[in-house]
Amino acid sequence: MGMTSIAFAGLTSSLGCSSSRKKVSNDLIPDPKGILDLPPGFTYSMISETGQDMEGGFKVPERPDGMAAFSIPNGDIALIRNHEILAEMTPFIPNSAKLKDVPREQAYDGFVDSDLRLAGGTSTIILDAKSLEKKREFYSLLGTQWNCAGGSTPWNTWISCEENENRAFDKIDLTRYVEWGMLSEEQANKFDLRVEKDHGYAFEVDPLNDGLSSPEPLRNLGRFKREAIAVDPRNNIIYQTEDDRLGLFYRFIPQNSKFSGKLQALKIKNKEKFNTQNSSSEIREGIRYEVEWVNIEDYEAKNYKLREHGFNELGATQFVRGEGITVATDGIYFICTEGGYNRLGQIWKYSPSQLEGKKNEQSTPGYIELFYESRSKEEFFMGDNLTVSPWGDLIVCEDNYSVSSSNRILGIRPDGTVYKLANNPGSSSEFAGACFSPDNSILFVNLQIDPGRTFAIRGDWKMLRK
């Protein structure tokens, strides 16, 4: 049994609306090494770091992001990790030579003649479940772009999502790297790669795979600027977020097979083309809005961008940079990183219909509500990846791009109380990929840059169950 099934079974409470919010001042213990400040009695160990050796002569890629932990048949833990990389023209170059050896059938796209130039995808780490000794580390998906987040499935696989929607023959645009100071404009201009295939897809990665396998895009799930997915284990409906200021919230209803079915976008009833930014503060926490779902026929977006068509033609609701998403016992929770009156972040809760995805669903529709909206940077500053703890609280990774402030891992209780789980005093790197081990004893998490690292955090989790 993998992480997802255990986590669902382990939830001890349902989350509710935060109509009255308490303030909690829980001091973290400063780390003498300046890496991770943690609660009293908690410790961390580093599992992996960008630049270390991997199998096949590769180095651990940079920018680790979304992640999940799985129990595999021999009792070990498989950690599958996204890497938010566009192309091999990044600050970390040593893998460039080895990418030239990857066979065409083992990477989705990005070849110039026989040389692979797209380094995005996933890596897999195999750990001893008791000692956390690293047994293996290898690439498990290649030839994709900007794999940001995704999600685990009830059938114990990882879905990796491309936060990129380049069309075939588009030139790779490295503007982001220049803006972030990771490349010079001259370096970016010299890199001339035009992809051969469309991007913006989800890809399935099996933790039992022994290395790279032929990647197949999950086309029916849609092609858009995708961020993360969460699968409801009761019916295998897949909910999806879009990291764009004009993004939509999607669901995929499987028909005949897991990845064959119907793609839809959420629309709040009686609110055509509604934007949830809340710039006028009209949306209150805990107020429920009935929803309907509009069908998206051209799910591969051959003739338009899904979010533009869904909003302009179908009246779907916009969410401001939808990112982390997770399934709890009482609904689907997802983050809007720049949502809210102050653009500091929102958390939305979708409560599925009792007839979710069925023909007569509108007789008892699902509803959506604003669970949480940040009022200050100190309280909550631009959340990203999201998971549910074994004791039922939301666990949020901050990603606020700030060079003057460190990011944190936060816990949010059902009443909206926020507390701190970790702080990274040594850099402005975002936290990413927070997930619990299959036995719920360890929190794995990534720091994305300076350098990219994967950590295991241990402690008495009971002290946080208040």
C-alpha positions as CSV (number, residue, x, y, z in Angstrom):
1,M,0.0,0.0,0.0
2,G,1.4,3.4,-0.9
3,M,1.4,6.8,0.7
4,T,-1.9,8.0,-0.7
5,S,-4.0,5.2,0.7
6,I,-2.4,5.3,4.1
7,A,-2.7,9.1,4.3
8,F,-6.4,9.0,3.6
9,A,-7.0,6.3,6.1
10,G,-4.9,8.2,8.7
11,L,-6.9,11.4,8.7
12,T,-8.2,12.0,12.2
13,S,-10.3,15.1,11.6
14,S,-12.1,17.0,8.9
15,L,-11.2,20.5,8.1
16,G,-13.7,23.2,8.4
17,C,-14.1,26.9,7.7
18,S,-12.0,29.5,9.5
19,S,-14.7,31.9,10.6
20,S,-12.8,32.8,13.8
21,R,-9.0,32.7,13.7
22,K,-6.7,32.2,16.6
23,K,-3.1,33.4,16.6
24,V,-0.4,31.0,17.6
25,S,3.1,32.0,18.5
26,N,5.2,28.8,18.4
27,D,8.9,29.6,18.3
28,L,11.2,27.4,16.2
29,I,14.7,26.4,17.4
30,P,17.3,28.2,15.4
31,D,19.5,25.8,13.4
32,P,23.2,26.3,14.1
33,K,23.9,25.3,10.5
34,G,21.4,27.9,9.2
35,I,19.5,25.4,7.1
36,L,16.2,24.4,8.8
37,D,14.7,25.9,12.0
38,L,12.3,23.3,13.5
39,P,10.1,22.9,16.6
40,P,11.7,21.8,19.8
41,G,12.7,18.1,19.7
42,F,12.6,17.9,15.9
43,T,15.6,16.9,13.7
44,Y,16.3,16.8,10.0
45,S,18.7,14.9,7.8
46,M,19.6,15.6,4.2
47,I,18.7,12.8,1.7
48,S,19.9,14.3,-1.5
49,E,21.5,17.4,-3.0
50,T,21.8,18.9,-6.4
51,G,25.1,17.8,-8.0
52,Q,25.6,14.5,-6.2
53,D,26.1,11.4,-8.3
54,M,23.1,9.5,-9.6
55,E,23.0,6.2,-11.5
56,G,24.0,6.3,-15.2
57,G,26.7,8.9,-14.7
58,F,24.1,11.6,-14.1
59,K,24.2,14.3,-11.4
60,V,21.1,15.0,-9.2
61,P,19.2,17.7,-11.2
62,E,18.5,21.1,-9.8
63,R,15.2,22.7,-8.7
64,P,13.4,19.7,-6.9
65,D,9.7,20.5,-6.6
66,G,6.5,18.3,-6.1
67,M,7.1,14.9,-4.5
68,A,5.4,11.8,-3.1
69,A,6.6,8.9,-1.0
70,F,5.5,5.3,-1.8
71,S,6.0,1.9,-0.1
72,I,7.3,-0.6,-2.6
73,P,7.0,-4.4,-2.2
74,N,10.4,-5.1,-0.6
75,G,9.6,-2.6,2.2
76,D,11.7,0.3,0.9
77,I,10.5,3.8,0.3
78,A,10.4,5.3,-3.2
79,L,10.5,9.1,-3.3
80,I,9.5,10.5,-6.7
81,R,10.6,14.1,-7.2
82,N,9.8,16.6,-9.9
83,H,12.4,19.0,-11.3
84,E,11.3,22.4,-12.4
85,I,13.7,22.7,-15.3
86,L,13.0,23.9,-18.8
87,A,16.1,22.9,-20.7
88,E,19.7,21.9,-20.3
89,M,20.8,25.5,-20.6
90,T,20.5,26.1,-16.8
91,P,23.1,27.1,-14.2
92,F,23.8,23.4,-13.5
93,I,25.4,22.1,-16.7
94,P,27.2,18.8,-15.8
95,N,24.2,16.6,-17.1
96,S,24.4,18.1,-20.6
97,A,27.0,15.6,-21.8
98,K,25.1,12.6,-20.4
99,L,21.8,13.7,-21.8
100,K,23.3,13.1,-25.3
101,D,23.3,9.4,-24.5
102,V,19.6,9.1,-23.7
103,P,17.7,7.0,-26.4
104,R,14.9,8.7,-28.2
105,E,12.3,6.3,-26.9
106,Q,13.2,7.1,-23.3
107,A,12.4,10.8,-23.4
108,Y,9.2,12.6,-24.5
109,D,10.7,15.5,-26.5
110,G,13.7,17.9,-26.9
111,F,16.1,16.2,-29.2
112,V,18.4,18.0,-31.6
113,D,19.4,15.2,-34.0
114,S,20.3,12.6,-31.4
115,D,21.1,15.0,-28.5
116,L,18.5,15.4,-25.8
117,R,18.2,19.0,-24.7
118,L,15.2,18.9,-22.3
119,A,16.3,18.0,-18.8
120,G,13.0,18.4,-17.0
121,G,11.1,15.4,-15.6
122,T,11.4,13.4,-12.4
123,S,14.0,11.5,-10.4
124,T,13.4,8.6,-8.0
125,I,15.2,7.9,-4.7
126,I,15.0,4.5,-3.1
127,L,15.5,4.6,0.7
128,D,15.7,2.0,3.4
129,A,12.4,2.6,5.4
130,K,14.1,2.3,8.8
131,S,17.5,3.8,8.4
132,L,16.7,6.1,5.4
133,E,19.9,4.9,3.8
134,K,19.9,5.9,0.2
135,K,20.1,2.7,-2.0
136,R,19.5,4.2,-5.4
137,E,18.9,7.5,-7.2
138,F,18.0,7.8,-10.9
139,Y,16.1,9.7,-13.5
140,S,12.6,8.3,-14.0
141,L,11.1,10.9,-16.6
142,L,12.9,13.0,-19.2
143,G,12.2,15.2,-22.1
144,T,9.5,17.3,-20.4
145,Q,9.5,21.0,-19.4
146,W,9.1,22.7,-16.0
147,N,7.7,19.8,-14.0
148,C,6.4,21.7,-11.1
149,A,3.9,19.6,-9.1
150,G,1.5,16.8,-9.7
151,G,0.1,14.3,-7.3
152,S,0.0,10.7,-6.2
153,T,-2.8,8.3,-7.1
154,P,-4.8,5.7,-5.1
155,W,-3.3,3.0,-7.4
156,N,0.2,4.2,-6.1
157,T,1.7,6.1,-9.0
158,W,2.9,9.7,-9.4
159,I,1.4,12.1,-11.9
160,S,3.9,14.7,-13.0
161,C,2.6,17.9,-14.5
162,E,4.2,20.4,-16.9
163,E,3.7,24.0,-16.0
164,N,4.3,24.9,-19.6
165,E,2.1,25.0,-22.7
166,N,4.6,25.4,-25.5
167,R,3.2,24.2,-28.9
168,A,5.2,22.1,-31.3
169,F,7.9,24.1,-33.0
170,D,7.8,26.9,-30.4
171,K,11.2,28.1,-29.4
172,I,12.1,27.4,-25.7
173,D,11.9,30.7,-23.9
174,L,14.4,31.1,-21.0
175,T,13.1,34.6,-19.9
176,R,12.2,33.2,-16.4
177,Y,15.9,32.2,-15.9
178,V,17.0,35.7,-16.9
179,E,14.5,37.4,-14.7
180,W,15.6,35.3,-11.7
181,G,19.3,36.0,-12.3
182,M,20.0,32.4,-13.2
183,L,21.2,33.1,-16.7
184,S,22.5,36.2,-18.6
185,E,20.5,37.5,-21.4
186,E,23.3,36.6,-23.7
187,Q,23.3,33.0,-22.6
188,A,19.5,32.7,-23.0
189,N,19.6,34.2,-26.5
190,K,22.3,31.7,-27.6
191,F,20.1,28.8,-26.7
192,D,18.0,27.9,-29.8
193,L,15.8,24.9,-29.3
194,R,12.4,24.4,-30.9
195,V,10.4,21.5,-29.4
196,E,9.0,18.9,-31.7
197,K,5.8,18.2,-29.7
198,D,3.1,20.0,-27.8
199,H,3.7,20.5,-24.0
200,G,1.5,21.1,-21.0
201,Y,0.6,17.5,-20.3
202,A,0.5,15.2,-17.3
203,F,2.7,12.1,-17.2
204,E,2.4,9.0,-15.1
205,V,5.5,7.7,-13.3
206,D,5.5,4.2,-11.6
207,P,7.6,3.9,-8.4
208,L,8.3,0.3,-9.4
209,N,10.0,1.4,-12.7
210,D,13.7,0.6,-12.6
211,G,14.7,3.7,-14.6
212,L,13.5,5.6,-17.6
213,S,10.6,4.2,-19.5
214,S,8.8,5.5,-22.7
215,P,6.8,8.5,-21.5
216,E,3.2,8.9,-22.7
217,P,1.3,12.2,-22.2
218,L,-2.1,11.8,-20.5
219,R,-3.8,13.8,-23.2
220,N,-7.4,13.5,-22.0
221,L,-6.5,15.3,-18.7
222,G,-6.0,18.4,-20.8
223,R,-3.1,20.5,-22.0
224,F,-2.7,23.7,-20.1
225,K,-0.3,25.5,-17.7
226,R,-0.8,22.8,-15.2
227,E,0.3,22.7,-11.6
228,A,-1.0,19.8,-9.5
229,I,-3.6,17.1,-9.3
230,A,-5.5,15.3,-6.6
231,V,-7.4,12.0,-7.1
232,D,-10.6,11.3,-5.0
233,P,-10.1,7.6,-4.1
234,R,-13.9,7.0,-3.9
235,N,-14.4,7.5,-7.6
236,N,-11.0,8.3,-9.2
237,I,-12.1,11.7,-10.3
238,I,-9.0,13.9,-10.9
239,Y,-9.0,17.5,-9.8
240,Q,-6.5,19.8,-11.3
241,T,-5.1,23.3,-10.7
242,E,-3.6,25.8,-13.2
243,D,-0.8,28.2,-12.2
244,D,-1.9,31.3,-14.1
245,R,-3.4,34.5,-12.8
246,L,-6.4,33.8,-15.1
247,G,-6.3,30.0,-14.4
248,L,-9.3,27.6,-14.0
249,F,-10.0,24.7,-11.7
250,Y,-10.6,21.5,-13.6
251,R,-11.9,18.0,-13.0
252,F,-11.5,14.9,-15.1
253,I,-14.2,12.2,-14.9
254,P,-12.8,8.8,-15.9
255,Q,-14.9,6.7,-18.3
256,N,-13.9,3.2,-19.4
257,S,-10.4,3.6,-18.0
258,K,-8.4,5.8,-15.6
259,F,-7.3,8.3,-18.2
260,S,-10.1,8.2,-20.7
261,G,-13.1,10.4,-20.0
262,K,-14.5,13.9,-19.7
263,L,-12.6,17.2,-18.9
264,Q,-14.6,20.0,-17.3
265,A,-14.0,23.4,-15.6
266,L,-15.7,24.7,-12.5
267,K,-18.2,27.5,-12.7
268,I,-19.9,29.1,-9.7
269,K,-23.6,29.2,-10.4
270,N,-25.2,32.5,-11.4
271,K,-21.7,34.1,-11.7
272,E,-20.6,34.3,-15.3
273,K,-16.9,34.9,-15.9
274,F,-16.3,35.4,-12.1
275,N,-12.8,36.0,-10.8
276,T,-12.0,34.9,-7.2
277,Q,-9.2,37.4,-6.6
278,N,-11.5,39.0,-4.0
279,S,-10.2,42.5,-4.8
280,S,-13.4,44.0,-3.4
281,S,-13.5,41.7,-0.3
282,E,-17.0,40.5,-1.3
283,I,-16.0,36.8,-0.7
284,R,-16.1,35.8,3.0
285,E,-14.5,32.7,4.5
286,G,-17.0,29.9,5.0
287,I,-19.7,31.2,2.6
288,R,-20.7,28.3,0.2
289,Y,-21.4,28.8,-3.5
290,E,-23.1,26.1,-5.5
291,V,-21.2,25.1,-8.6
292,E,-21.7,23.6,-12.0
293,W,-19.2,22.1,-14.4
294,V,-18.8,23.1,-18.0
295,N,-17.5,20.7,-20.6
296,I,-14.2,21.3,-22.4
297,E,-14.3,19.5,-25.8
298,D,-10.9,20.5,-27.2
299,Y,-8.9,19.2,-24.2
300,E,-5.6,19.4,-26.1
301,A,-6.2,23.1,-26.7
302,K,-5.4,22.9,-30.4
303,N,-7.4,26.0,-31.2
304,Y,-7.2,28.0,-28.1
305,K,-5.9,28.1,-24.5
306,L,-8.2,26.2,-22.2
307,R,-8.4,28.9,-19.6
308,E,-9.3,31.6,-22.2
309,H,-12.0,29.4,-23.8
310,G,-13.4,28.2,-20.5
311,F,-13.7,31.8,-19.2
312,N,-14.7,33.7,-22.3
313,E,-16.9,31.2,-24.0
314,L,-18.2,29.0,-21.1
315,G,-18.3,31.5,-18.2
316,A,-16.0,29.4,-16.0
317,T,-14.6,30.8,-12.8
318,Q,-11.1,32.1,-12.6
319,F,-8.7,31.3,-9.7
320,V,-5.5,33.3,-9.2
321,R,-2.5,31.0,-9.7
322,G,-4.0,27.7,-8.5
323,E,-1.1,25.5,-7.1
324,G,-1.1,22.9,-4.4
325,I,-4.1,20.6,-4.0
326,T,-5.0,17.7,-1.7
327,V,-7.9,15.4,-0.8
328,A,-9.1,15.5,2.9
329,T,-12.0,13.5,4.4
330,D,-14.4,16.4,3.9
331,G,-13.4,17.8,0.5
332,I,-10.7,18.9,-1.9
333,Y,-8.5,21.8,-0.7
334,F,-6.4,23.9,-3.1
335,I,-4.2,27.0,-2.9
336,C,-4.3,30.2,-4.9
337,T,-0.8,31.6,-4.4
338,E,-1.6,35.2,-5.3
339,G,-5.3,35.1,-4.4
340,G,-7.0,37.4,-1.9
341,Y,-7.5,41.1,-1.3
342,N,-3.8,41.5,-0.4
343,R,-2.6,38.9,-2.9
344,L,-1.0,37.0,-0.1
345,G,-2.8,33.7,-0.8
346,Q,-6.0,31.8,-0.4
347,I,-7.1,28.3,0.3
348,W,-10.3,27.1,-1.3
349,K,-12.3,24.0,-0.4
350,Y,-14.5,22.1,-2.9
351,S,-17.1,19.8,-1.4
352,P,-18.1,17.2,-4.1
353,S,-21.7,16.4,-4.7
354,Q,-23.1,13.1,-3.4
355,L,-23.6,12.4,-7.1
356,E,-20.3,13.8,-8.2
357,G,-19.7,13.2,-11.9
358,K,-23.0,11.5,-12.5
359,K,-25.8,12.6,-14.9
360,N,-28.2,13.8,-12.2
361,E,-25.4,15.6,-10.2
362,Q,-27.2,19.0,-10.5
363,S,-30.0,17.8,-8.4
364,T,-27.6,18.0,-5.4
365,P,-24.6,20.1,-6.7
366,G,-21.3,20.4,-5.1
367,Y,-20.2,23.7,-3.6
368,I,-17.0,25.7,-3.2
369,E,-16.0,28.0,-0.3
370,L,-13.1,30.2,0.7
371,F,-11.6,28.3,3.6
372,Y,-8.7,30.7,4.3
373,E,-7.4,34.1,3.1
374,S,-4.2,35.5,4.4
375,R,-4.3,38.9,6.1
376,S,-0.6,39.5,6.6
377,K,2.8,38.2,5.4
378,E,3.6,37.1,8.9
379,E,0.5,34.9,9.0
380,F,0.8,33.2,5.6
381,F,2.8,34.4,2.6
382,M,2.0,32.8,-0.8
383,G,1.5,29.1,-0.2
384,D,2.4,26.6,-2.9
385,N,2.5,22.8,-2.4
386,L,-0.1,21.4,-0.1
387,T,-0.7,18.1,1.7
388,V,-2.8,16.8,4.6
389,S,-1.0,15.7,7.8
390,P,-1.8,12.3,9.5
391,W,-3.6,14.2,12.2
392,G,-5.8,16.2,9.8
393,D,-4.2,19.6,9.5
394,L,-3.2,21.2,6.2
395,I,0.6,21.4,5.6
396,V,1.6,24.3,3.4
397,C,4.9,25.1,1.7
398,E,5.5,28.8,1.2
399,D,6.9,30.2,-2.1
400,N,6.9,34.0,-1.9
401,Y,9.9,34.8,-4.2
402,S,11.2,37.2,-1.6
403,V,14.9,37.9,-1.3
404,S,14.4,39.6,2.0
405,S,12.4,36.9,3.7
406,S,12.8,33.2,4.3
407,N,10.0,30.8,3.4
408,R,8.3,28.5,5.9
409,I,6.3,25.2,6.2
410,L,3.0,26.0,7.9
411,G,0.3,24.0,9.5
412,I,-3.3,25.1,9.4
413,R,-5.9,23.7,11.8
414,P,-9.6,23.2,11.0
415,D,-10.4,26.5,12.7
416,G,-7.9,28.4,10.6
417,T,-5.1,28.6,13.3
418,V,-1.7,28.8,11.6
419,Y,1.5,27.4,13.2
420,K,5.0,27.0,12.0
421,L,6.7,23.7,11.2
422,A,9.9,24.9,9.6
423,N,11.8,27.9,8.4
424,N,14.8,28.2,6.0
425,P,16.9,30.9,7.4
426,G,19.8,30.4,5.0
427,S,18.2,31.4,1.8
428,S,15.0,32.7,0.1
429,S,14.4,29.3,-1.5
430,E,10.8,28.0,-1.6
431,F,9.9,24.8,0.2
432,A,8.3,22.2,-2.1
433,G,7.0,18.6,-2.2
434,A,6.0,18.2,1.4
435,C,4.8,14.6,1.9
436,F,4.7,12.0,4.7
437,S,6.3,8.6,4.7
438,P,4.1,5.6,4.3
439,D,4.1,5.0,8.0
440,N,3.4,8.7,8.7
441,S,6.5,9.1,10.9
442,I,8.7,11.3,8.6
443,L,8.0,14.5,6.7
444,F,10.0,14.7,3.4
445,V,10.4,18.1,1.8
446,N,12.5,19.9,-0.7
447,L,14.4,23.2,-0.7
448,Q,14.5,24.2,-4.4
449,I,17.6,26.3,-4.8
450,D,20.9,27.4,-3.1
451,P,21.4,24.3,-3.7
452,G,18.4,22.1,-4.3
453,R,18.1,19.6,-1.5
454,T,15.7,16.9,-0.2
455,F,15.3,16.5,3.6
456,A,13.7,14.1,6.0
457,I,12.2,15.7,9.2
458,R,11.4,13.7,12.3
459,G,9.9,14.5,15.6
460,D,7.0,13.9,18.0
461,W,4.1,14.8,15.7
462,K,1.7,14.4,18.6
463,M,2.8,17.7,20.0
464,L,1.3,19.4,16.9
465,R,-2.2,17.8,17.5
466,K,-3.8,20.6,19.5
